[in-house]
Amino acid sequence: MNYFDPELHPLVELLINNNIHFNHEGSFFLDSEKGLVAEAAIGFSEAKIAIRPLSDLDRVAFEKTGYRIINPEEFTLKLLGL
């Protein structure tokens, strides 16, 4: 877990303890025509949730595509429908 910001550790532990798959290298929103559009520390494409976008431009790109932007402490498994 050393490669995650310490603020994300409780969230990462929650995901691991509940066998929730997530990308350990971050979350990416990809557009088939434009390629990479936005990055976040962690995200869930099916639920359209991005946690800690890497920049303001990333935040805008996620929001324009209907993603909900949340802080790590706001995350609950209910957001994933669990």
MMTF fields as JSON, N, C-alpha, C and O atoms, coordinates in Angstrom:
{
  "mmtfVersion": "1.0.0",
  "mmtfProducer": "UNKNOWN",
  "numBonds": 327,
  "numAtoms": 328,
  "numGroups": 82,
  "numChains": 1,
  "numModels": 1,
  "chainsPerModel": [1],
  "groupsPerChain": [82],
  "chainIdList": ["A"],
  "bondAtomList": [4, 2, 8, 6, 12, 10, 16, 14, 20, 18, 24, 22, 28, 26, 32, 30, 36, 34, 40, 38, 44, 42, 48, 46, 52, 50, 56, 54, 60, 58, 64, 62, 68, 66, 72, 70, 76, 74, 80, 78, 84, 82, 88, 86, 92, 90, 96, 94, 100, 98, 104, 102, 108, 106, 112, 110, 116, 114, 120, 118, 124, 122, 128, 126, 132, 130, 136, 134, 140, 138, 144, 142, 148, 146, 152, 150, 156, 154, 160, 158, 164, 162, 168, 166, 172, 170, 176, 174, 180, 178, 184, 182, 188, 186, 192, 190, 196, 194, 200, 198, 204, 202, 208, 206, 212, 210, 216, 214, 220, 218, 224, 222, 228, 226, 232, 230, 236, 234, 240, 238, 244, 242, 248, 246, 252, 250, 256, 254, 260, 258, 264, 262, 268, 266, 272, 270, 276, 274, 280, 278, 284, 282, 288, 286, 292, 290, 296, 294, 300, 298, 304, 302, 308, 306, 312, 310, 316, 314, 320, 318, 324, 322],
  "bondOrderList": [1, 1, 1, 1, 1, 1, 1, 1, 1, 1, 1, 1, 1, 1, 1, 1, 1, 1, 1, 1, 1, 1, 1, 1, 1, 1, 1, 1, 1, 1, 1, 1, 1, 1, 1, 1, 1, 1, 1, 1, 1, 1, 1, 1, 1, 1, 1, 1, 1, 1, 1, 1, 1, 1, 1, 1, 1, 1, 1, 1, 1, 1, 1, 1, 1, 1, 1, 1, 1, 1, 1, 1, 1, 1, 1, 1, 1, 1, 1, 1, 1],
  "groupList": [{"groupName": "MET", "atomNameList": ["N", "CA", "C", "O"], "elementList": ["N", "C", "C", "O"], "formalChargeList": [0, 0, 0, 0], "bondAtomList": [1, 0, 2, 1, 3, 2], "bondOrderList": [1, 1, 2], "singleLetterCode": "M", "chemCompType": "L-PEPTIDE LINKING"}, {"groupName": "ASN", "atomNameList": ["N", "CA", "C", "O"], "elementList": ["N", "C", "C", "O"], "formalChargeList": [0, 0, 0, 0], "bondAtomList": [1, 0, 2, 1, 3, 2], "bondOrderList": [1, 1, 2], "singleLetterCode": "N", "chemCompType": "L-PEPTIDE LINKING"}, {"groupName": "TYR", "atomNameList": ["N", "CA", "C", "O"], "elementList": ["N", "C", "C", "O"], "formalChargeList": [0, 0, 0, 0], "bondAtomList": [1, 0, 2, 1, 3, 2], "bondOrderList": [1, 1, 2], "singleLetterCode": "Y", "chemCompType": "L-PEPTIDE LINKING"}, {"groupName": "PHE", "atomNameList": ["N", "CA", "C", "O"], "elementList": ["N", "C", "C", "O"], "formalChargeList": [0, 0, 0, 0], "bondAtomList": [1, 0, 2, 1, 3, 2], "bondOrderList": [1, 1, 2], "singleLetterCode": "F", "chemCompType": "L-PEPTIDE LINKING"}, {"groupName": "ASP", "atomNameList": ["N", "CA", "C", "O"], "elementList": ["N", "C", "C", "O"], "formalChargeList": [0, 0, 0, 0], "bondAtomList": [1, 0, 2, 1, 3, 2], "bondOrderList": [1, 1, 2], "singleLetterCode": "D", "chemCompType": "L-PEPTIDE LINKING"}, {"groupName": "PRO", "atomNameList": ["N", "CA", "C", "O"], "elementList": ["N", "C", "C", "O"], "formalChargeList": [0, 0, 0, 0], "bondAtomList": [1, 0, 2, 1, 3, 2], "bondOrderList": [1, 1, 2], "singleLetterCode": "P", "chemCompType": "L-PEPTIDE LINKING"}, {"groupName": "GLU", "atomNameList": ["N", "CA", "C", "O"], "elementList": ["N", "C", "C", "O"], "formalChargeList": [0, 0, 0, 0], "bondAtomList": [1, 0, 2, 1, 3, 2], "bondOrderList": [1, 1, 2], "singleLetterCode": "E", "chemCompType": "L-PEPTIDE LINKING"}, {"groupName": "LEU", "atomNameList": ["N", "CA", "C", "O"], "elementList": ["N", "C", "C", "O"], "formalChargeList": [0, 0, 0, 0], "bondAtomList": [1, 0, 2, 1, 3, 2], "bondOrderList": [1, 1, 2], "singleLetterCode": "L", "chemCompType": "L-PEPTIDE LINKING"}, {"groupName": "HIS", "atomNameList": ["N", "CA", "C", "O"], "elementList": ["N", "C", "C", "O"], "formalChargeList": [0, 0, 0, 0], "bondAtomList": [1, 0, 2, 1, 3, 2], "bondOrderList": [1, 1, 2], "singleLetterCode": "H", "chemCompType": "L-PEPTIDE LINKING"}, {"groupName": "VAL", "atomNameList": ["N", "CA", "C", "O"], "elementList": ["N", "C", "C", "O"], "formalChargeList": [0, 0, 0, 0], "bondAtomList": [1, 0, 2, 1, 3, 2], "bondOrderList": [1, 1, 2], "singleLetterCode": "V", "chemCompType": "L-PEPTIDE LINKING"}, {"groupName": "ILE", "atomNameList": ["N", "CA", "C", "O"], "elementList": ["N", "C", "C", "O"], "formalChargeList": [0, 0, 0, 0], "bondAtomList": [1, 0, 2, 1, 3, 2], "bondOrderList": [1, 1, 2], "singleLetterCode": "I", "chemCompType": "L-PEPTIDE LINKING"}, {"groupName": "GLY", "atomNameList": ["N", "CA", "C", "O"], "elementList": ["N", "C", "C", "O"], "formalChargeList": [0, 0, 0, 0], "bondAtomList": [1, 0, 2, 1, 3, 2], "bondOrderList": [1, 1, 2], "singleLetterCode": "G", "chemCompType": "PEPTIDE LINKING"}, {"groupName": "SER", "atomNameList": ["N", "CA", "C", "O"], "elementList": ["N", "C", "C", "O"], "formalChargeList": [0, 0, 0, 0], "bondAtomList": [1, 0, 2, 1, 3, 2], "bondOrderList": [1, 1, 2], "singleLetterCode": "S", "chemCompType": "L-PEPTIDE LINKING"}, {"groupName": "LYS", "atomNameList": ["N", "CA", "C", "O"], "elementList": ["N", "C", "C", "O"], "formalChargeList": [0, 0, 0, 0], "bondAtomList": [1, 0, 2, 1, 3, 2], "bondOrderList": [1, 1, 2], "singleLetterCode": "K", "chemCompType": "L-PEPTIDE LINKING"}, {"groupName": "ALA", "atomNameList": ["N", "CA", "C", "O"], "elementList": ["N", "C", "C", "O"], "formalChargeList": [0, 0, 0, 0], "bondAtomList": [1, 0, 2, 1, 3, 2], "bondOrderList": [1, 1, 2], "singleLetterCode": "A", "chemCompType": "L-PEPTIDE LINKING"}, {"groupName": "ARG", "atomNameList": ["N", "CA", "C", "O"], "elementList": ["N", "C", "C", "O"], "formalChargeList": [0, 0, 0, 0], "bondAtomList": [1, 0, 2, 1, 3, 2], "bondOrderList": [1, 1, 2], "singleLetterCode": "R", "chemCompType": "L-PEPTIDE LINKING"}, {"groupName": "THR", "atomNameList": ["N", "CA", "C", "O"], "elementList": ["N", "C", "C", "O"], "formalChargeList": [0, 0, 0, 0], "bondAtomList": [1, 0, 2, 1, 3, 2], "bondOrderList": [1, 1, 2], "singleLetterCode": "T", "chemCompType": "L-PEPTIDE LINKING"}],
  "groupTypeList": [0, 1, 2, 3, 4, 5, 6, 7, 8, 5, 7, 9, 6, 7, 7, 10, 1, 1, 1, 10, 8, 3, 1, 8, 6, 11, 12, 3, 3, 7, 4, 12, 6, 13, 11, 7, 9, 14, 6, 14, 14, 10, 11, 3, 12, 6, 14, 13, 10, 14, 10, 15, 5, 7, 12, 4, 7, 4, 15, 9, 14, 3, 6, 13, 16, 11, 2, 15, 10, 10, 1, 5, 6, 6, 3, 16, 7, 13, 7, 7, 11, 7],
  "groupIdList": [1, 2, 3, 4, 5, 6, 7, 8, 9, 10, 11, 12, 13, 14, 15, 16, 17, 18, 19, 20, 21, 22, 23, 24, 25, 26, 27, 28, 29, 30, 31, 32, 33, 34, 35, 36, 37, 38, 39, 40, 41, 42, 43, 44, 45, 46, 47, 48, 49, 50, 51, 52, 53, 54, 55, 56, 57, 58, 59, 60, 61, 62, 63, 64, 65, 66, 67, 68, 69, 70, 71, 72, 73, 74, 75, 76, 77, 78, 79, 80, 81, 82],
  "secStructList": [7, 6, 6, 1, 7, 4, 4, 4, 2, 2, 2, 2, 2, 2, 2, 2, 2, 6, 6, 7, 7, 7, 7, 6, 6, 7, 3, 3, 3, 3, 3, 6, 6, 6, 3, 3, 3, 3, 3, 3, 3, 3, 3, 3, 6, 6, 6, 6, 3, 3, 3, 3, 3, 1, 1, 2, 2, 2, 2, 2, 2, 2, 2, 2, 6, 6, 7, 3, 3, 3, 7, 4, 4, 4, 7, 7, 4, 4, 4, 4, 6, 7],
  "xCoordList": [0.817, 0.0, 0.853, 0.318, 2.122, 3.004, 2.871, 3.236, 2.353, 2.239, 0.949, 0.73, 0.095, -1.109, -0.864, -0.146, -1.46, -1.451, -2.001, -3.011, -1.358, -1.839, -3.315, -3.979, -3.831, -5.246, -6.153, -7.32, -5.617, -6.405, -6.337, -7.111, -5.437, -5.247, -6.53, -6.791, -7.353, -8.588, -9.521, -10.159, -9.592, -10.43, -9.878, -10.635, -8.578, -7.954, -8.156, -8.455, -7.999, -8.223, -9.671, -9.924, -10.622, -12.028, -12.27, -12.962, -11.701, -11.873, -11.259, -11.882, -10.051, -9.369, -10.13, -10.35, -10.526, -11.226, -12.57, -13.077, -13.156, -14.452, -14.339, -15.337, -13.114, -12.861, -13.431, -13.966, -13.31, -13.773, -12.605, -11.555, -12.787, -11.734, -11.58, -12.565, -10.343, -10.047, -8.665, -7.853, -8.415, -7.14, -6.113, -6.274, -5.072, -4.038, -3.179, -2.397, -3.322, -2.535, -3.369, -2.907, -4.562, -5.43, -6.579, -6.659, -7.451, -8.62, -8.504, -8.011, -8.958, -8.835, -10.158, -10.819, -10.542, -11.695, -11.137, -10.369, -11.526, -11.011, -12.122, -13.243, -11.801, -12.706, -12.136, -10.965, -12.933, -12.417, -11.857, -10.979, -12.351, -11.861, -10.698, -9.793, -10.708, -9.71, -8.601, -7.579, -8.779, -7.791, -8.035, -9.177, -6.947, -7.057, -7.651, -7.184, -8.683, -9.352, -9.137, -8.958, -9.149, -9.041, -8.463, -8.577, -7.835, -7.26, -7.67, -7.836, -7.83, -8.129, -7.357, -6.918, -7.193, -6.466, -7.15, -6.491, -8.459, -9.272, -10.604, -11.1, -11.176, -12.473, -13.191, -12.594, -14.471, -15.315, -16.164, -17.123, -15.81, -16.473, -17.94, -18.768, -18.286, -19.686, -20.572, -21.718, -20.056, -20.81, -20.597, -21.243, -19.683, -19.337, -18.934, -19.483, -17.959, -17.422, -15.931, -15.223, -15.449, -14.018, -13.608, -14.227, -12.552, -12.041, -10.699, -9.755, -10.636, -9.456, -8.892, -7.859, -9.581, -9.01, -7.629, -7.375, -6.745, -5.359, -5.174, -4.188, -6.091, -5.976, -7.369, -8.358, -7.443, -8.723, -9.275, -10.488, -8.403, -8.859, -9.442, -10.437, -8.828, -9.372, -10.746, -11.669, -10.882, -12.17, -13.251, -14.345, -12.952, -13.92, -14.3, -15.477, -13.312, -13.588, -14.482, -15.422, -14.202, -15.058, -16.477, -17.448, -16.597, -17.917, -18.71, -19.917, -18.045, -18.73, -19.276, -20.225, -18.686, -19.15, -20.052, -20.329, -20.508, -21.481, -20.93, -21.684, -19.621, -19.037, -19.332, -19.405, -19.496, -19.617, -18.223, -17.535, -17.801, -16.482, -16.667, -17.458, -15.926, -16.03, -14.641, -13.647, -14.612, -13.386, -13.308, -14.338, -12.114, -11.967, -12.845, -13.4, -12.973, -13.748, -15.256, -15.999, -15.717, -17.135, -17.537, -18.726, -16.561, -16.853, -17.474, -17.02, -18.524, -19.108, -19.398, -19.513, -19.516, -19.824, -21.206, -21.47, -22.075, -23.415, -23.328, -24.194, -22.295, -22.119, -21.914, -22.163, -21.458, -21.264, -22.456, -22.431, -23.501, -24.68, -24.519, -25.235, -23.571, -23.331, -23.866, -23.745],
  "yCoordList": [-1.2, 0.0, 1.253, 2.361, 1.105, 2.268, 3.203, 4.374, 2.709, 3.587, 4.39, 5.191, 4.203, 5.018, 6.114, 5.914, 7.261, 8.349, 7.798, 7.094, 8.103, 7.594, 7.889, 7.119, 8.969, 9.301, 8.261, 8.123, 7.536, 6.515, 5.143, 4.253, 4.953, 3.637, 3.033, 1.856, 3.782, 3.175, 2.705, 1.659, 3.477, 3.099, 1.852, 0.934, 1.81, 0.648, -0.592, -1.666, -0.459, -1.593, -2.072, -3.277, -1.139, -1.503, -2.302, -3.32, -1.84, -2.535, -3.934, -4.903, -4.032, -5.325, -6.277, -7.436, -5.802, -6.652, -7.153, -8.167, -6.439, -6.834, -7.412, -7.551, -7.745, -8.358, -7.542, -8.099, -6.22, -5.32, -5.059, -4.577, -5.374, -5.16, -3.665, -2.946, -3.217, -1.837, -1.834, -2.727, -0.84, -0.73, -0.135, 0.992, -0.881, -0.43, 0.704, 1.318, 0.974, 2.046, 3.295, 4.232, 3.325, 4.485, 4.158, 3.057, 5.096, 4.929, 5.854, 6.976, 5.377, 6.145, 6.152, 5.12, 7.307, 7.388, 7.444, 8.344, 6.482, 6.412, 6.706, 6.214, 7.499, 7.79, 7.086, 7.276, 6.281, 5.483, 6.341, 5.894, 7.553, 8.435, 9.304, 9.576, 9.743, 10.697, 10.057, 10.696, 8.809, 8.178, 8.559, 8.731, 8.69, 9.007, 10.398, 11.371, 10.473, 11.744, 12.235, 13.434, 11.327, 11.757, 10.64, 9.456, 11.056, 10.105, 10.477, 11.651, 9.45, 9.647, 8.608, 7.595, 8.863, 7.925, 6.561, 5.531, 6.557, 5.342, 5.715, 6.825, 4.795, 5.052, 3.768, 2.693, 3.9, 2.767, 3.164, 3.925, 2.647, 3.071, 2.669, 3.445, 1.476, 1.062, 1.932, 2.208, 2.364, 3.234, 4.709, 5.579, 4.986, 6.36, 7.195, 8.268, 6.672, 7.362, 7.542, 6.59, 8.755, 9.047, 9.617, 10.547, 9.036, 9.481, 10.146, 9.536, 11.373, 12.202, 12.267, 11.664, 13.007, 13.239, 13.871, 14.617, 13.571, 14.022, 15.505, 16.096, 16.112, 17.551, 18.146, 17.416, 19.456, 20.125, 19.759, 19.612, 19.609, 19.202, 17.795, 17.518, 16.912, 15.562, 15.615, 14.921, 16.443, 16.591, 17.035, 16.471, 18.024, 18.534, 17.442, 17.279, 16.695, 15.631, 14.558, 14.097, 14.155, 13.172, 13.719, 13.025, 14.949, 15.535, 15.653, 15.415, 16.017, 16.155, 14.827, 14.798, 13.728, 12.412, 11.739, 10.544, 12.516, 12.018, 11.321, 10.703, 11.41, 10.807, 11.66, 12.886, 10.991, 11.659, 11.72, 10.702, 12.891, 13.084, 13.073, 13.844, 12.189, 12.14, 12.111, 11.772, 12.477, 12.376, 10.967, 10.312, 10.49, 9.132, 8.85, 7.758, 9.817, 9.581, 9.506, 9.065, 9.923, 9.855, 8.492, 8.189, 7.68, 6.414, 5.405, 5.228, 4.748, 3.599, 2.538, 2.846, 1.294, 0.21, 0.398, -0.119, 1.127, 1.399, 2.143, 1.978, 2.958, 3.681, 2.736, 3.097, 1.527, 0.51, -0.433, -1.411, -0.137, -0.985, -2.24, -3.221, -2.21, -3.375, -3.17, -4.059],
  "zCoordList": [0.0, 0.0, 0.0, -0.016, 0.017, 0.084, -1.103, -1.005, -2.228, -3.386, -3.383, -4.291, -2.395, -2.252, -1.229, -0.25, -1.461, -0.498, 0.823, 0.816, 1.95, 3.241, 3.499, 4.191, 2.966, 3.142, 2.476, 2.844, 1.502, 0.807, 1.478, 1.126, 2.428, 3.046, 3.62, 3.369, 4.382, 4.896, 3.766, 3.879, 2.691, 1.561, 0.88, 0.565, 0.653, 0.015, 0.882, 0.359, 2.184, 3.085, 3.02, 3.011, 2.974, 2.858, 1.576, 1.594, 0.477, -0.803, -0.763, -1.196, -0.25, -0.177, 0.746, 0.394, 1.911, 2.88, 2.382, 2.864, 1.409, 0.862, -0.545, -1.251, -0.943, -2.256, -3.413, -4.371, -3.315, -4.374, -5.315, -4.89, -6.583, -7.571, -7.842, -8.011, -7.881, -8.281, -8.92, -8.677, -9.723, -10.419, -9.466, -8.999, -9.18, -8.248, -8.819, -8.092, -10.082, -10.71, -10.941, -11.592, -10.431, -10.613, -11.534, -12.078, -11.705, -12.545, -13.742, -13.63, -14.874, -16.098, -16.839, -16.951, -17.342, -18.224, -19.63, -19.968, -20.445, -21.804, -22.801, -22.667, -23.781, -24.88, -26.096, -26.425, -26.765, -27.887, -29.017, -29.754, -29.159, -30.218, -29.772, -30.561, -28.523, -28.044, -27.226, -26.975, -26.803, -25.943, -24.494, -24.068, -23.74, -22.319, -22.136, -22.728, -21.31, -21.07, -19.65, -19.439, -18.659, -17.266, -16.402, -16.72, -15.292, -14.347, -12.927, -12.595, -12.1, -10.682, -9.883, -10.429, -8.585, -7.737, -7.726, -7.868, -7.56, -7.592, -8.221, -8.028, -8.966, -9.559, -9.912, -9.962, -10.153, -10.483, -11.685, -11.553, -12.847, -14.071, -14.121, -14.599, -13.639, -13.702, -12.822, -13.178, -11.683, -10.778, -11.1, -10.515, -12.036, -12.425, -11.212, -10.96, -10.472, -9.3, -9.483, -9.814, -9.271, -9.298, -7.946, -7.428, -7.391, -6.099, -6.317, -6.817, -5.943, -6.052, -7.494, -7.784, -8.393, -9.732, -9.588, -8.642, -10.526, -10.405, -10.692, -10.251, -11.414, -11.696, -11.859, -11.928, -11.921, -12.16, -13.532, -13.688, -14.531, -15.867, -15.834, -16.502, -15.061, -14.909, -14.261, -14.689, -13.221, -12.533, -13.521, -13.541, -14.322, -15.299, -16.295, -16.617, -16.783, -17.748, -17.138, -17.786, -15.903, -15.241, -15.085, -15.387, -14.618, -14.389, -15.687, -15.696, -16.782, -18.079, -18.573, -19.357, -18.121, -18.564, -17.531, -17.626, -16.541, -15.594, -14.37, -13.619, -14.156, -12.959, -11.737, -11.814, -10.626, -9.335, -8.731, -8.664, -8.294, -7.687, -6.171, -5.628, -5.492, -4.037, -3.407, -4.049, -2.137, -1.347, -0.767, -0.612, -0.444, 0.084, 1.307, 1.43, 2.202, 3.42, 3.165, 4.041, 1.995, 1.644, 1.085, 0.98, 0.729, 0.066, 1.02, 2.151, 0.536, 1.232, 0.185, -1.001, 0.619, -0.307, -0.936, -2.021, -0.262, -0.816, -2.144, -3.004, -2.317, -3.573, -4.751, -5.901, -4.452, -5.494, -5.575, -6.322, -4.803, -4.792, -3.953, -4.153, -3.004, -2.151, -0.748, 0.095]
}
